C-alpha cells in the first residue's frame, strides 16, 4: 500500500496524485508540487489515503511543502497579473490580424512561463505573435489551442437545467457522448434540445446511460407481439421505461382495446444487451430521425464534431 494525496490545479480540473511525504494535509489545503510544467501551486482534494501500488503511476512525485502565506500571496499576485496578460495578448492578436479567440491566460507558479489558451476554426500561424509576447513578458510563452468544450469549462455558465455547468463545477474529465445515448433515453433528437452551451452533445447524457440501457433491455420493442398474463396476444403500442409499464393493443371481440401492463405480466422474446457502439439499434426515435433527413444530418454532424474534438487539452 502507498499513501497518496490528490491535487487539482484549476477549478474542476483533473486530479493528480502525489506522495504526501509525512506532511499533515487535509482537503482544501494548498500545496507546492513539481509537475511536468515546473513547480506548481495546487489545492488538495479529499486528503491523504492509502491505495495499492498498482493504482498509481510510479515513481510518485512528493509534495515539496504545504503552501505558506508567502506562497498564497504569490499565487494571488499571479492571478491578478493574468488580467493584464489577457489585455496585452488581445492587443497583439488584433495587431497581427489573427483569426483566433483568446480564452484565458495562466502563469506558472515559478513565473517562468505564461500560457495563453485560445480557440480557432483551423490552424493558426502565431510565430510572430509569440515573438511579440516574449519581448513584452520576458519569459517563456506557450499558446495552446483548445476546443469549445474546454472553452466552456473555463468560462462557465448556466445549463438548461438552471444549474452551474457540470464541466465548470465538478466534471474533471470529458466522457465520450453519442446520439445513441439520447435514443436510449427516448429524448427528442432535435439537436438544439440535446446540445449544451458549448454546442456539443450534453455531457449529462452519459450520467443515466447505463440505467436506461438496463431498463430498456427488459422491455419489448414498439410494434412487437406479446402475450399478456390473461393469455391474450397483442401488439406493443408504447412503453414507459422508468415505470416499466407497457401499453398493449389487444382484440376485444369486434373492437381493439388499449391496456397497460407491468412488464412482468407479459411474455415476449427477450432482447440481447447491446454492445457499446454496436449496430442495428432501433427505437421509436431512431425511426423518426431517419424520416427527418435534415435533423438526422445535423445530428451526424454534431456527433462527428464530438469525435473530432477528442479529449481535453487543458491538462496536456
JOHU-V45389 format. One record per backbone hydrogen bond with DSSP energy under -1.0 kcal/mol. NH is the residue of the N-H (numbers start at 1). CO is the residue of the C=O. Records with the same first field share a line. If there is no record, write none. Layout:
NH->CO  CO
This chain:
2->51
4->49
5->18
7->16
8->43
13->10
16->7
18->5
19->61
23->20
25->23
28->44
29->26
31->42
32->65
33->40
35->38
38->35
40->33
42->31
43->8
44->29
45->6
49->4
51->2
55->52
56->53
63->19
64->32
65->32
67->30
72->68
73->69
74->70
75->71
76->72
77->73
78->74
79->75
80->76
81->77
82->78
85->81
86->82
87->83
88->84
89->85
90->86
91->87
92->88
93->89
94->90
95->91
96->92
98->93
100->98
101->119
103->117
104->117
106->115
108->113
111->108
114->140
115->106
116->142
117->104
118->144
119->101
126->124
130->126
131->127
132->128
133->129
134->130
135->131
136->132
137->133
138->134
140->112
142->114
144->116
146->118
151->147
152->148
153->149
154->150
155->151
156->152
159->163
162->159
165->157
169->165
170->166
171->166
183->179
184->180
185->181
186->183
187->182
193->190
194->190
196->200
199->196
202->194
205->202
206->203
209->206
212->208
213->209
214->210
215->211
216->212
217->213
218->215
219->216
223->236
224->221
226->234
227->267
228->232
231->228
234->226
235->249
236->224
237->247
238->247
240->245
244->240
245->240
246->261
247->238
248->259
249->235
250->257
252->255
255->252
257->250
259->248
261->246
263->244
265->262
266->263
267->227
278->275
287->283
288->284
289->285
290->286
291->287
292->288
293->291
296->292
297->293
298->294
299->295
300->296
301->297
302->298
303->299
304->300
305->301
306->302
307->303
308->304
309->305
310->306
